[in-house]
Amino acid sequence: MAKIQSGENSTKKEAIIQKAAFLFKTKGYSATSMRELADSLGVEAPSLYNYIGSKSELLQSICSKMANEFHLNLDVVENNTATAVAKVEAIVRFHIQKMLNNFDEVFVANHEWKHLKEPMLSSFLNQRRNYEKRVMAVFENGIEKNELRITNPYVAVLTILSAVRGLEFWYGHKKNVTQEELENEMVKNLLNGIVK
């Protein structure tokens, strides 16, 4: 019987979670079976249970990991003594980099979270709301310090998060744009606009 292959810097459980994220993104959480996951890893389905308890545990792991990574990055940004503009840029760049480098997991956290079971569902939604409030506070502080123009912080955060989420379309149509160019152009457009 084949063994689960872990990556250079990952455990077997992490390899299972990454493959699950790919399948959940591609087929949807509901349409993905544990047997399918096992087949894609080249193992028997029962061997998966040596590493994970259930399919719902996989979804919970993916959503928790993403929520925690976004909050940890925001902790660093908030504690940075940089200007509000630098903070907003750091937040935008982090979001773009997560979409480019962890697309499957971010996609699942953005779309498949609704299949989480309680109490994880409520916890995840609270983390998302708290994150949005914290990012809005960065805008509010920047406006108070006259570092950012007066704007509705909620609309600014919604615009940025929606624009970055639009990278899902880039994945579907990958034009001749490098990841670096994509990140830099998005940051420039989101922070400076496109009007001359």
Buried (B, 14 or more C-beta within 10 A) or exposed (E): EEEBEBEEEEEBBBBBBBBBBBBBBEEEBEEBEBEBBBEBBEBEBEBBEEBBEEBBBBBBBBBBBBBEBBEEBBEEBBEEEEEBEBBBBBBBBBBBBBBBEBBBBBBBBBBBBEBBEEEBBEBBBEBBEEBBEBBBBBBBBBBEEEBBEEEEBBEBBEEBBEBBBEBBEBEEEEEEEEBEEBBEEBBEEBEEEEEE
